[in-house]
């Protein structure tokens, strides 16, 4: 369907800039989906299909990729669809090129390396009032996280 749309002139592709132009709508197409890819809906011969722009760019330059390969964004930026940023790889290589979700890179992370360092530093200090280490509970209240998370940080089970 993508190749047909290009061949029929329904879509014009600028592979250097990484953009797709609809001749019907007379505009550049695409918007970000929830996973960060630039996508658009292609209507052709009564069929509607959501298409990723990087696939159109690749197909315009190189044809349809084999079934055992995927198009990888070399710099990891899913919205950078320039042909110079696209590479055909196997599924394993593509999975190894994914961004790391460890530590601060995790979109749901509430802590930073700096905060974790403060937690460990606070824990190592002696409490003058009790002459012992500060409790997990007091740290969890101070940093607004669970005692379990504090324990994992102190024991270096996470944030190593």
N, CA, C and O of each residue as an XYZ file, in Angstrom:
640
protein
N       0.829     -1.197      0.000
C       0.000      0.000      0.000
C       0.872      1.260      0.000
O       0.563      2.222     -0.702
N       1.952      1.262      0.776
C       2.847      2.421      0.848
C       3.547      2.658     -0.482
O       3.600      3.783     -0.978
N       4.077      1.592     -1.046
C       4.790      1.693     -2.317
C       3.838      2.153     -3.422
O       4.200      2.973     -4.265
N       2.637      1.623     -3.407
C       1.619      2.002     -4.392
C       1.298      3.495     -4.282
O       1.158      4.172     -5.301
N       1.179      4.010     -3.064
C       0.877      5.427     -2.852
C       2.003      6.309     -3.387
O       1.748      7.383     -3.932
N       3.238      5.861     -3.235
C       4.389      6.616     -3.754
C       4.396      6.561     -5.281
O       4.549      7.584     -5.948
N       4.228      5.353     -5.827
C       4.253      5.164     -7.285
C       3.120      5.916     -7.979
O       3.301      6.412     -9.091
N       1.952      6.007     -7.337
C       0.803      6.703     -7.928
C       0.847      8.212     -7.714
O      -0.028      8.926     -8.202
N       1.845      8.706     -6.996
C       1.980     10.130     -6.777
C       1.080     10.689     -5.686
O       0.962     11.906     -5.540
N       0.437      9.800     -4.910
C      -0.404     10.241     -3.798
C       0.481     10.827     -2.700
O       0.093     11.768     -2.007
N       1.672     10.254     -2.557
C       2.646     10.733     -1.569
C       3.927     11.137     -2.278
O       4.402     10.444     -3.178
N       4.477     12.266     -1.861
C       5.808     12.702     -2.303
C       6.710     12.615     -1.082
O       6.305     12.974      0.024
N       7.931     12.139     -1.282
C       8.826     11.882     -0.157
C      10.124     12.666     -0.328
O      10.753     12.631     -1.386
N      10.509     13.366      0.724
C      11.815     14.024      0.768
C      12.671     13.194      1.721
O      12.604     13.356      2.940
N      13.482     12.298      1.139
C      14.247     11.362      1.974
C      15.352     12.049      2.761
O      15.732     11.580      3.833
N      15.872     13.162      2.236
C      16.940     13.875      2.948
C      16.409     14.575      4.192
O      17.069     14.567      5.231
N      15.235     15.175      4.104
C      14.624     15.865      5.242
C      13.814     14.914      6.115
O      13.537     15.215      7.276
N      13.432     13.762      5.555
C      12.658     12.787      6.319
C      11.199     13.166      6.482
O      10.607     12.926      7.534
N      10.610     13.762      5.441
C       9.206     14.154      5.512
C       8.424     13.578      4.334
O       8.976     13.282      3.275
N       7.104     13.429      4.562
C       6.199     12.916      3.540
C       5.135     13.973      3.276
O       4.580     14.565      4.202
N       4.862     14.197      1.991
C       3.906     15.206      1.560
C       2.742     14.522      0.864
O       2.946     13.702     -0.031
N       1.520     14.856      1.272
C       0.316     14.318      0.627
C      -0.097     15.252     -0.488
O      -0.350     16.433     -0.250
N      -0.170     14.729     -1.722
C      -0.588     15.563     -2.846
C      -2.093     15.822     -2.782
O      -2.567     16.831     -3.304
N      -2.843     14.931     -2.153
C      -4.293     15.140     -2.002
C      -4.583     16.261     -1.012
O      -5.371     17.164     -1.294
N      -3.937     16.192      0.151
C      -4.173     17.192      1.194
C      -3.342     18.449      0.986
O      -3.572     19.474      1.628
N      -2.359     18.357      0.068
C      -1.468     19.471     -0.235
C      -0.729     19.975      1.006
O      -0.628     21.179      1.242
N      -0.211     19.013      1.800
C       0.529     19.369      3.013
C       1.410     18.198      3.444
O       1.241     17.062      3.001
N       2.360     18.523      4.330
C       3.180     17.493      4.955
C       2.301     16.719      5.929
O       1.472     17.310      6.620
N       2.474     15.415      5.988
C       1.643     14.586      6.857
C       2.440     14.064      8.039
O       3.666     13.967      7.991
N       1.719     13.729      9.102
C       2.342     13.062     10.235
C       2.184     13.791     11.541
O       2.171     15.020     11.605
N       2.064     12.995     12.577
C       2.004     13.470     13.948
C       2.585     12.376     14.826
O       2.673     11.224     14.402
N       2.980     12.720     16.037
C       3.589     11.733     16.924
C       2.534     10.814     17.524
O       1.486     11.273     17.979
N       2.818      9.511     17.522
C       1.941      8.578     18.236
C       2.448      8.451     19.676
O       3.424      9.097     20.055
N       1.782      7.620     20.467
C       2.136      7.506     21.890
C       3.525      6.932     22.117
O       4.095      7.114     23.193
N       4.078      6.250     21.135
C       5.420      5.678     21.279
C       6.512      6.578     20.704
O       7.689      6.216     20.718
N       6.123      7.747     20.199
C       7.107      8.707     19.711
C       7.418      8.638     18.232
O       8.261      9.397     17.753
N       6.760      7.744     17.483
C       6.970      7.649     16.040
C       6.078      8.662     15.317
O       4.977      8.963     15.778
N       6.552      9.183     14.191
C       5.730     10.050     13.354
C       4.885      9.142     12.469
O       5.415      8.319     11.723
N       3.569      9.299     12.558
C       2.643      8.440     11.814
C       1.578      9.289     11.126
O       1.382     10.458     11.461
N       0.899      8.685     10.166
C      -0.259      9.303      9.523
C      -1.164      8.194      9.010
O      -0.751      7.039      8.904
N      -2.395      8.555      8.695
C      -3.338      7.578      8.156
C      -3.401      7.752      6.652
O      -3.684      8.839      6.148
N      -3.135      6.667      5.942
C      -3.157      6.664      4.488
C      -4.488      6.069      4.027
O      -4.870      4.978      4.450
N      -5.182      6.791      3.162
C      -6.430      6.321      2.554
C      -6.125      6.039      1.089
O      -5.764      6.947      0.341
N      -6.267      4.790      0.684
C      -5.965      4.426     -0.699
C      -6.867      3.289     -1.136
O      -6.932      2.253     -0.473
N      -7.560      3.475     -2.242
C      -8.441      2.454     -2.815
C      -9.442      1.915     -1.802
O      -9.685      0.709     -1.750
N     -10.014      2.787     -1.007
C     -11.022      2.390     -0.031
C     -10.469      1.737      1.223
O     -11.234      1.290      2.077
N      -9.153      1.677      1.344
C      -8.509      1.070      2.509
C      -7.839      2.182      3.309
O      -7.251      3.108      2.751
N      -7.945      2.065      4.627
C      -7.337      3.034      5.537
C      -6.307      2.307      6.390
O      -6.592      1.247      6.945
N      -5.108      2.875      6.493
C      -4.061      2.220      7.280
C      -3.144      3.268      7.890
O      -2.773      4.246      7.240
N      -2.780      3.045      9.166
C      -1.826      3.950      9.802
C      -0.421      3.537      9.379
O      -0.060      2.362      9.447
N       0.354      4.501      8.948
C       1.693      4.256      8.405
C       2.713      5.062      9.209
O       2.463      6.215      9.560
N       3.844      4.460      9.493
C       4.948      5.172     10.134
C       5.777      5.845      9.034
O       6.120      5.225      8.027
N       6.086      7.113      9.250
C       6.793      7.905      8.240
C       8.155      7.295      7.917
O       8.567      7.304      6.757
N       8.863      6.764      8.918
C      10.189      6.215      8.615
C      10.109      5.037      7.639
O      11.040      4.814      6.866
N       9.010      4.287      7.668
C       8.838      3.188      6.697
C       8.674      3.732      5.276
O       9.238      3.195      4.322
N       7.892      4.809      5.154
C       7.685      5.420      3.831
C       9.014      5.937      3.286
O       9.331      5.745      2.112
N       9.786      6.591      4.150
C      11.092      7.123      3.737
C      11.976      5.976      3.242
O      12.592      6.069      2.180
N      12.031      4.892      4.027
C      12.869      3.746      3.647
C      12.394      3.134      2.333
O      13.198      2.858      1.443
N      11.089      2.926      2.219
C      10.519      2.300      1.018
C      10.773      3.166     -0.217
O      11.064      2.639     -1.290
N      10.665      4.484     -0.074
C      10.909      5.384     -1.204
C      12.337      5.251     -1.728
O      12.577      5.351     -2.931
N      13.262      5.030     -0.834
C      14.680      4.933     -1.231
C      15.094      3.507     -1.602
O      15.801      3.298     -2.587
N      14.647      2.522     -0.805
C      15.187      1.164     -0.926
C      14.175      0.070     -1.260
O      14.563     -1.078     -1.479
N      12.908      0.400     -1.302
C      11.883     -0.620     -1.532
C      11.447     -1.240     -0.205
O      11.942     -0.879      0.862
N      10.516     -2.173     -0.299
C       9.948     -2.803      0.891
C      11.002     -3.690      1.566
O      11.627     -4.525      0.911
N      11.196     -3.503      2.883
C      12.214     -4.307      3.588
C      11.773     -5.763      3.725
O      10.576     -6.048      3.754
N      12.735     -6.687      3.811
C      12.390     -8.098      4.016
C      11.670     -8.292      5.355
O      11.836     -7.486      6.271
N      10.884     -9.343      5.467
C      10.091     -9.591      6.672
C      10.935     -9.822      7.921
O      10.470     -9.578      9.034
N      12.169    -10.289      7.749
C      13.012    -10.571      8.920
C      13.862     -9.368      9.346
O      14.760     -9.501     10.178
N      13.575     -8.203      8.774
C      14.335     -6.986      9.097
C      13.383     -5.873      9.533
O      12.199     -5.871      9.196
N      13.938     -4.928     10.294
C      13.189     -3.744     10.710
C      14.038     -2.504     10.441
O      15.258     -2.581     10.300
N      13.368     -1.380     10.374
C      14.061     -0.116     10.131
C      14.358      0.514     11.482
O      13.459      0.770     12.284
N      15.633      0.756     11.711
C      16.113      1.264     12.996
C      16.514      2.732     12.857
O      17.088      3.132     11.845
N      16.210      3.522     13.873
C      16.673      4.911     13.933
C      18.054      4.899     14.590
O      18.168      4.609     15.782
N      19.076      5.202     13.845
C      20.464      5.105     14.299
C      20.704      5.915     15.569
O      21.335      5.421     16.504
N      20.210      7.155     15.616
C      20.457      8.014     16.781
C      19.445      7.799     17.905
O      19.507      8.479     18.929
N      18.520      6.865     17.725
C      17.540      6.546     18.762
C      16.360      7.504     18.825
O      15.450      7.302     19.630
N      16.354      8.533     18.001
C      15.256      9.511     17.995
C      14.220      9.069     16.966
O      14.451      9.139     15.759
N      13.076      8.613     17.470
C      12.051      8.026     16.611
C      11.381      9.032     15.689
O      10.684      8.639     14.754
N      11.577     10.317     15.933
C      10.973     11.319     15.065
C      11.973     11.915     14.071
O      11.641     12.850     13.342
N      13.188     11.379     14.040
C      14.211     11.810     13.090
C      14.213     10.807     11.935
O      14.876      9.772     11.999
N      13.465     11.129     10.886
C      13.232     10.179      9.802
C      14.051     10.440      8.545
O      13.698      9.968      7.465
N      15.140     11.187      8.680
C      16.032     11.385      7.534
C      16.618     10.031      7.124
O      16.914      9.198      7.981
N      16.782      9.816      5.844
C      17.305      8.528      5.363
C      18.683      8.243      5.956
O      19.034      7.083      6.173
N      19.464      9.290      6.220
C      20.798      9.101      6.804
C      20.730      8.582      8.242
O      21.735      8.118      8.780
N      19.554      8.658      8.866
C      19.376      8.177     10.237
C      18.685      6.811     10.286
O      18.426      6.289     11.370
N      18.392      6.240      9.143
C      17.684      4.966      9.110
C      18.617      3.848      8.654
O      19.461      4.033      7.777
N      18.441      2.692      9.271
C      19.292      1.547      8.983
C      18.442      0.287      9.048
O      17.588      0.158      9.925
N      18.667     -0.630      8.139
C      17.936     -1.898      8.135
C      18.699     -2.911      8.980
O      19.862     -3.209      8.707
N      18.037     -3.439     10.007
C      18.686     -4.369     10.933
C      17.755     -5.533     11.257
O      16.565     -5.499     10.946
N      18.316     -6.557     11.883
C      17.518     -7.671     12.376
C      16.832     -7.278     13.677
O      17.162     -6.258     14.283
N      15.879     -8.094     14.096
C      15.125     -7.791     15.311
C      16.018     -7.730     16.554
O      15.814     -6.872     17.413
N      17.000     -8.623     16.660
C      17.878     -8.634     17.825
C      18.700     -7.346     17.899
O      18.777     -6.711     18.951
N      19.305     -6.971     16.787
C      20.115     -5.746     16.776
C      19.254     -4.529     17.117
O      19.703     -3.631     17.830
N      18.035     -4.499     16.617
C      17.135     -3.391     16.912
C      16.817     -3.316     18.399
O      16.773     -2.230     18.977
N      16.598     -4.467     19.012
C      16.276     -4.473     20.445
C      17.475     -4.039     21.287
O      17.294     -3.453     22.354
N      18.689     -4.315     20.828
C      19.890     -3.906     21.557
C      20.142     -2.403     21.435
O      20.857     -1.822     22.251
N      19.559     -1.783     20.421
C      19.763     -0.356     20.172
C      18.728      0.511     20.892
O      18.746      1.735     20.762
N      17.837     -0.113     21.642
C      16.812      0.656     22.336
C      17.429      1.490     23.446
O      18.481      1.162     23.996
N      16.750      2.560     23.749
C      17.226      3.449     24.798
C      17.122      2.751     26.152
O      16.247      1.912     26.368
N      18.007      3.103     27.038
C      18.012      2.534     28.383
C      16.942      3.199     29.230
O      16.758      4.415     29.174
N      16.248      2.407     30.004
C      15.228      2.946     30.901
C      15.674      2.833     32.356
O      14.845      2.835     33.266
N      16.979      2.735     32.572
C      17.496      2.635     33.935
C      17.643      4.010     34.547
O      17.926      4.989     33.855
N      17.448      4.074     35.851
C      17.666      5.310     36.598
C      16.828      6.465     36.103
O      15.622      6.327     35.895
N      17.472      7.607     35.913
C      16.772      8.826     35.505
C      16.164      8.722     34.120
O      15.256      9.488     33.799
N      16.634      7.793     33.282
C      16.109      7.645     31.927
C      14.716      7.023     31.901
O      14.025      7.079     30.884
N      14.313      6.437     33.009
C      12.974      5.861     33.082
C      11.971      7.003     33.193
O      12.065      7.818     34.111
N      11.008      7.075     32.267
C      10.050      8.184     32.292
C       9.245      8.271     33.593
O       8.748      9.345     33.932
N       9.110      7.172     34.318
C       8.338      7.210     35.558
C       9.222      7.356     36.802
O       8.728      7.285     37.927
N      10.523      7.557     36.599
C      11.437      7.701     37.742
C      11.126      8.980     38.512
O      10.980     10.052     37.924
N      11.028      8.853     39.833
C      10.767     10.008     40.680
C      12.057     10.525     41.311
O      12.083     11.617     41.879
N      13.114      9.745     41.211
C      14.388     10.120     41.825
C      15.438     10.403     40.760
O      15.323      9.978     39.610
N      16.457     11.127     41.177
C      17.599     11.405     40.309
C      18.848     10.851     40.986
O      18.817     10.481     42.160
N      19.938     10.796     40.241
C      21.212     10.346     40.812
C      21.585     11.222     42.006
O      22.077     10.727     43.020
N      21.348     12.523     41.874
C      21.689     13.470     42.936
C      20.871     13.187     44.200
O      21.412     13.210     45.306
N      19.577     12.923     44.041
C      18.709     12.629     45.181
C      19.091     11.305     45.841
O      19.096     11.199     47.067
N      19.407     10.301     45.032
C      19.827      8.998     45.568
C      21.102      9.163     46.383
O      21.256      8.559     47.445
N      22.011      9.986     45.874
C      23.254     10.255     46.604
C      22.960     10.921     47.958
O      23.594     10.598     48.962
N      22.003     11.846     47.978
C      21.612     12.503     49.228
C      21.004     11.501     50.205
O      21.282     11.549     51.403
N      20.181     10.601     49.695
C      19.556      9.581     50.558
C      20.641      8.729     51.210
O      20.613      8.495     52.418
N      21.591      8.270     50.408
C      22.673      7.439     50.960
C      23.521      8.232     51.943
O      23.946      7.698     52.968
N      23.767      9.473     51.647
C      24.544     10.334     52.539
C      23.808     10.548     53.863
O      24.402     10.443     54.936
N      22.505     10.851     53.778
C      21.701     11.042     54.992
C      21.716      9.780     55.845
O      21.832      9.847     57.068
N      21.597      8.627     55.189
C      21.535      7.364     55.929
C      22.853      7.073     56.648
O      22.866      6.508     57.741
N      23.953      7.466     56.022
C      25.257      7.173     56.627
C      25.569      8.064     57.827
O      26.428      7.728     58.642
N      24.882      9.190     57.937
C      25.103     10.087     59.081
C      24.481      9.490     60.339
O      23.451      8.819     60.283
N      25.109      9.741     61.441
C      24.559      9.298     62.733
C      23.524     10.312     63.189
O      23.734     11.519     63.068
N      22.449      9.843     63.693
C      21.448     10.735     64.264
C      21.920     11.134     65.652
O      22.100     10.275     66.515
N      22.122     12.420     65.875
C      22.615     12.901     67.163
C      21.649     12.564     68.294
O      22.069     12.305     69.421
N      20.370     12.568     67.990
C      19.359     12.306     69.010
C      19.373     10.843     69.470
O      19.236     10.565     70.661
N      19.538      9.922     68.536
C      19.441      8.492     68.873
C      20.785      7.774     68.867
O      20.846      6.612     69.268
N      21.843      8.406     68.435
C      23.186      7.799     68.351
C      23.187      6.541     67.485
O      23.913      5.587     67.762
N      22.384      6.548     66.454
C      22.393      5.434     65.503
C      22.029      5.972     64.119
O      21.815      7.171     63.937
N      21.965      5.078     63.174
C      21.654      5.506     61.811
C      20.215      5.982     61.701
O      19.337      5.547     62.446
N      19.995      6.881     60.759
C      18.651      7.385     60.492
C      17.820      6.236     59.922
O      18.330      5.423     59.151
N      16.569      6.168     60.293
C      15.712      5.052     59.886
C      15.241      5.179     58.440
O      15.178      6.271     57.875
N      14.915      4.028     57.864
C      14.321      3.992     56.528
C      13.022      4.796     56.531
O      12.703      5.493     55.568
N      12.282      4.686     57.633
C      10.989      5.372     57.715
C      11.159      6.889     57.638
O      10.423      7.559     56.915
N      12.132      7.434     58.384
C      12.335      8.886     58.360
C      12.784      9.352     56.974
O      12.384     10.420     56.511
N      13.609      8.551     56.325
C      14.044      8.905     54.968
C      12.891      8.819     53.970
O      12.773      9.650     53.070
N      12.044      7.806     54.141
C      10.916      7.661     53.223
C       9.959      8.846     53.340
O       9.394      9.292     52.341
N       9.779      9.350     54.548
C       8.926     10.532     54.741
C       9.589     11.776     54.144
O       8.938     12.579     53.477
N      10.885     11.920     54.392
C      11.607     13.099     53.914
C      11.597     13.175     52.376
O      11.413     14.248     51.802
N      11.798     12.024     51.723
C      11.913     12.024     50.264
C      10.631     11.572     49.554
O      10.588     11.478     48.327
N       9.592     11.294     50.345
C       8.273     10.929     49.819
C       8.301      9.714     48.895
O       7.711      9.714     47.815
N       8.997      8.691     49.349
C       9.022      7.398     48.657
C       8.826      6.302     49.709
O       8.841      6.573     50.909
N       8.645      5.082     49.252
C       8.375      3.990     50.193
C       9.632      3.572     50.963
O      10.757      3.818     50.527
N       9.415      2.938     52.112
C      10.538      2.398     52.897
C      11.261      1.328     52.101
O      12.484      1.206     52.173
N      10.501      0.553     51.342
C      11.096     -0.506     50.510
C      12.073      0.083     49.503
O      13.164     -0.449     49.301
N      11.675      1.189     48.870
C      12.557      1.847     47.907
C      13.813      2.373     48.597
O      14.914      2.243     48.061
N      13.657      2.960     49.771
C      14.812      3.446     50.542
C      15.761      2.287     50.837
O      16.974      2.410     50.665
N      15.204      1.168     51.281
C      16.025     -0.005     51.604
C      16.796     -0.483     50.379
O      17.982     -0.797     50.472
N      16.131     -0.538     49.245
C      16.801     -0.992     48.008
C      17.918     -0.033     47.595
O      18.958     -0.462     47.093
N      17.699      1.264     47.808
C      18.728      2.259     47.486
C      19.931      2.103     48.415
O      21.076      2.100     47.961
N      19.668      1.975     49.718
C      20.748      1.840     50.710
C      21.554      0.566     50.464
O      22.782      0.579     50.554
N      20.869     -0.524     50.157
C      21.549     -1.813     49.925
C      22.144     -1.909     48.518
O      22.788     -2.902     48.177
N      21.925     -0.877     47.710
C      22.396     -0.815     46.316
C      21.838     -1.931     45.445
O      22.481     -2.402     44.507
N      20.603     -2.343     45.792
C      19.901     -3.285     44.904
C      19.486     -2.550     43.621
O      19.374     -3.151     42.552
N      19.262     -1.241     43.756
C      18.948     -0.387     42.613
C      19.806      0.864     42.716
O      20.389      1.142     43.764
N      19.882      1.619     41.619
C      20.690      2.836     41.573
C      22.125      2.541     42.003
O      22.661      3.193     42.899
N      22.742      1.548     41.353
C      24.097      1.111     41.725
C      25.143      2.135     41.351
O      26.331      1.922     41.594
